[in-house]
Amino acid sequence: DMRQYLVRLLGERYEVRAVADGQLALAAVRDRSPNLVLTDVMMPNLDGFGLLHELRSDPKTRTIPVIVLSARAGEESRVEGMEHGADDYLIKPFSARELLARVQTHIEMSRVRKQAAEALRQRTEQFETLLNGAPLGVYLVDADFRIREVNPPALEHFGNVPNLIGRSLDEVMRILWPKGYAYEVVRCFRHT
């Protein structure tokens, strides 16, 4: 009855695919990735928490928003749902308006996250193209003064320093130059 009610309610705004248990839900998600999963905690074959575990452990489904429905009220139940990886937890009985608002919010947030991830991927790709194509030596150092990236011209200047990526800049400078000069270079670099 609940499944049919949700299909009617959500079907007015969204394309809804309803299944009878957690195993079928997992198969449906793997077959065709949805924008959101709405699951009950109590289901045969695979309960809602088991479904959450499976979805969160698969890189292909890890970021799909999941709203958990449950008759179990109280802070402890909500916390348990969130600890299992739920994006939201709705206690039955719930209002249609609240459910629709939460579904809409999570779908929109997911869309924005996907856009941001794609923009970041494109910027990273552009940055790597610029870094690797630069005629000058460029190396990137993180906040802990560890070398994170080195382009081909800079690599020539570092010579044969083993395991360069991830090493401390201080350590690399001491390998390449005399102690006093290396100390001065690192001091200037830190000051900058």
N, C-alpha and C positions, 0 to 999 in steps of 0.2 A: 504494500500500500504506500509506504513512504517513497519507494523508488518511483512508482507511477506518479505520485504527487510532485516529486522533484522534476521529473521529465516534463510534466505539464507546465509547471511554474517556470522552469528555466528555458523550456523549448520555445517560449514566446520571444526570447531575445537571442538565444544561442542554439547552436547545433549540439544536441545532447546524445551521448551514447551511454546507455545504461546496461549494466551487467549484474548477475545475481550473486557473485562472490568475489573474494580477493584474488584468487588465481585467475579467473576470467578478466578481472580488472587489469591485472599485471600484463596478461597476454594482449589485451586491447591497447594498453598504453605502448607496449613494445611494437605492436603492429602499426599504430598510427598515433604519433605523439600529440596529445591534447594541449590546449592552452592552460588547463587547470584540471585537477582531480578533486572530486568531492567524494569522500568515503566515510562510511560508518565505521565505528570501532568494531562492533560485533558483526562478523560475517563468517560464513562457513568456509572451509578449506584454507583460507589465509585471512587472518583478521586485519583490521585497519593498521595496526602497528607493524605487523609483518609486511604489509603492502608498503608502508612508509619506508621500512628498512630496505626493502628491495629497490624501491625507486631511488632512494638516497645513495645507495651503494653502486649504482650504475651511472657512469659519466653522461650517458645519453639522456637520462631522465632525472638527474640530480637537481636540476633547477626548475622543474615543473612545480608551480605552486600547488600545495595540497591543503584543503580544508577538511578537517575531521569533524564529523557529527557524532555526538554521543548523548546517551541519556544520563550519563554520569556527570553530575554537577559538582561544583566546588573547585577551589583553587588547586588542590592536589591533582585532580583529574586534568585540568587545563595545563598545568605545569608538565605532567606526564606526557600529554600530547605534544607539547612543544619540545620536550626533551627527546622525543622520538623523531623529531624533524618536521612536524606540522608547521605550516605557515600561519594557520588559524585554527581555532577550536570553537565550535558552536554547539551549545547545549540544547537538546530537544526537551520540550517543544520550543521552536524558534519562530519568529515572525517572518513572513515572506519578504517583507521590505528589508529586514536586516540581512537575510541570506543573499538577496539580489545585490544589495550594496557591497557586501563583502566579496562576492564573486566578481563583481565589476571592478572593485578596487584591486584585487589580486591579479586579475587579467591585465589591467592597465599598468600596474607596477612591473609585471613580468615583461610587458611590451617595452617599457622604458629601459629596463635592465638589458634586454636584448639589443636595443638600439645603442646603448652605452657600450656594451661589450663589442659590438661590431665597429663602432667608432674607434674604440681603443685598439682593436685589431688592425684597423686600417692605419691609424697613426703609428703604431708600432712597426708595421711593415714599411711605411714611409721613412720612419726614423732609421731603421736598419739599412734601407737602401741608401739614404744620405750618409750614414756612418761608414758603410763599407765602400762607398764611392768617393768619399772625400780624399783629396790629394794630400792633405796634411794628416799627420798622426793624431789620432783621437783615442783617449781611453777614459772610461767612466769609472768613477770611484763612488761608492755608497757612503752613507753617513758614518759607518764604522771604519772608513778608510780602507775598504777592501775593493780590489779591482774587480769590476763586474763585466766590462766589455772592452775590447781592444780591436781597432780596425787594422787592416793589413799594413798600412804604412807605419803605424805605431808598433805593431808586432815586430817589425824589423829592428826597432830601437831597443826593444826589450830582449832581443837575442834569444838565447836558449834557456831562459828562466823556466824551470819546470813548474807545472801546475799554476800557471800565471793567474788564471781566472779564480777569484776567491781568496787570493793571497793578500796580505796586508801590504799597503803601499810602502810603509816604513821598511818592511822586510825586503821588498823588491828593490827599493832604492839602495839599501845597504849592500845588496848583492851586486848591483850595477856600478856603484861609484864608491870612492873612498868615504870613510865614515863621516868626516867633517863636512864634506860637500853634500853627502846624502842627507845628513841631519839638517843642513840649511835648506835644501830643496823641500823636504817634508815640512819644515817649520813654515816656510813661505806658503806652501800649499795649504796647510791647516789654517793659516792666517787668512788666506783668500777665501 
